[in-house]
Structures are given as structure tokens and as C-alpha cells.
């Protein structure tokens, strides 16, 4: 991704992807224009992770303390997460547009991240379900990257392509999984991109109507 890095305070409205991995892709906004990366540091990644509600608070606290003592490794871990995010974005957006050639480089990068995650993981059985489990103890500052890589692999195997879309909103380009009953959701969020688009359409119609009325206005009496 070529773009700028900009500080951003994450809010619940930023989580519209329908899956944590999709929400990771959306930590870059305006992909259809001049991309802006909201992950301006490892603490911001932790802020985003906390907002998702899918990570243990104690784990995130441990990562924050570890990052304070090892800032260089924290920066490298953030770079790895960015790399995973961009590879997944390239791969998923191509899969959505079925028929386009799959980017080999993105596949290789996702595979590399998944292999590193598996190498740090332990096989556990919860109930009757075996699963790979990572922790700060096994992964260190790359814990979030490893967990996201494992979840990404599971998502890619079950991604509902017919319901996975890219928002056409101006300066957006977010990806989302349409979980609506009818499956006709067009915008990442109707309250933002949807309303902005409706507003632009309404304004353009008003201008067009005003222009037509002015064009057909009879000449003034002489």
C-alpha cells in the first residue's frame, strides 16, 4: 500500500466488516483514492484490538508492557501485521471479483504468516473441537499477528464470496460481509457512505432540475 499514516481514534463505527480479519483490512481508509493507514504505531494496534472485543484484556496489557520495554521489536511486529493486512486485502478483493487471476505474491505472503503462526501455536482441544492456540508466551509481540493469521486462514476457507463486497463510497473502499437477510447491502455503513451518496445524488438532481428550468424559461417581455 502506498499512502500516508495518520493517527486515528478507533470507534465502534469502524468495525463494520463482519469479521475481525475484514475489520483489519479496514484499518486503511480511502483505498479508492489516497489510502490512509490508521495504524500509526503498536499502541494503536492494541487500541484497535481492544475495541474488537475479541482479545483478553490481560493479554493486551501484557503486550502493551512488552512493547514499552522492546519498542524496536514492537515496530517490527506492527510492520508484519501491516504486511499481512495488505496481502489479505489483495487476495480477498481478487477472490470477490471472481475470474481475476489470484496474486501469487499475496498468496505466498499469507502462507508465510500462517506458517509462522502455526510454528508458535499449540494444539488444544476445547470440548470436542481441536484448535491451534497462540499466546504472548509463545508469540511475544507478534501475538496479534499470529492470531489474525490463523483466523484469516479459517476465513479464507469459508468466505461467502457472493456476500463479500467492497464499498463504492467516495474515499472509502472498505470491505464487508453482507449479513443482511436479503443480501442487498451496498454500503459499508448506511449512516456514513450511504447517506453521503444519497446526499450527493439529491444535490445533483436539484442542480439538474434547476438547470433544466432555467434552460426552458421563456424570454422576458420586451
C-alpha positions, 0 to 999 in steps of 0.5 A, a space after each residue: 500500500 502506498 499512502 500516508 499514516 495518520 493517527 486515528 481514534 478507533 470507534 465502534 463505527 469502524 468495525 463494520 466488516 463482519 469479521 475481525 480479519 475484514 475489520 483489519 483490512 479496514 484499518 486503511 481508509 480511502 483505498 479508492 483514492 489516497 489510502 490512509 493507514 490508521 495504524 500509526 504505531 503498536 499502541 494503536 494496534 492494541 487500541 484497535 484490538 481492544 475495541 474488537 472485543 475479541 482479545 483478553 484484556 490481560 493479554 493486551 496489557 501484557 503486550 502493551 508492557 512488552 512493547 514499552 520495554 522492546 519498542 524496536 521489536 514492537 515496530 517490527 511486529 506492527 510492520 508484519 501485521 501491516 504486511 499481512 493486512 495488505 496481502 489479505 486485502 489483495 487476495 480477498 478483493 481478487 477472490 470477490 471479483 471472481 475470474 481475476 487471476 489470484 496474486 501469487 505474491 499475496 498468496 505466498 505472503 499469507 502462507 508465510 504468516 500462517 506458517 509462522 503462526 502455526 510454528 508458535 501455536 499449540 494444539 488444544 482441544 476445547 470440548 470436542 473441537 481441536 484448535 491451534 492456540 497462540 499466546 504472548 508466551 509463545 508469540 511475544 509481540 507478534 501475538 496479534 499477528 499470529 492470531 489474525 493469521 490463523 483466523 484469516 486462514 479459517 476465513 479464507 476457507 469459508 468466505 461467502 464470496 457472493 456476500 463479500 463486497 467492497 464499498 463504492 463510497 467516495 474515499 472509502 473502499 472498505 470491505 464487508 460481509 453482507 449479513 443482511 437477510 436479503 443480501 442487498 447491502 451496498 454500503 459499508 455503513 448506511 449512516 456514513 457512505 450511504 447517506 453521503 451518496 444519497 446526499 450527493 445524488 439529491 444535490 445533483 438532481 436539484 442542480 439538474 432540475 434547476 438547470 433544466 428550468 432555467 434552460 426552458 424559461 421563456 424570454 422576458 417581455 420586451 
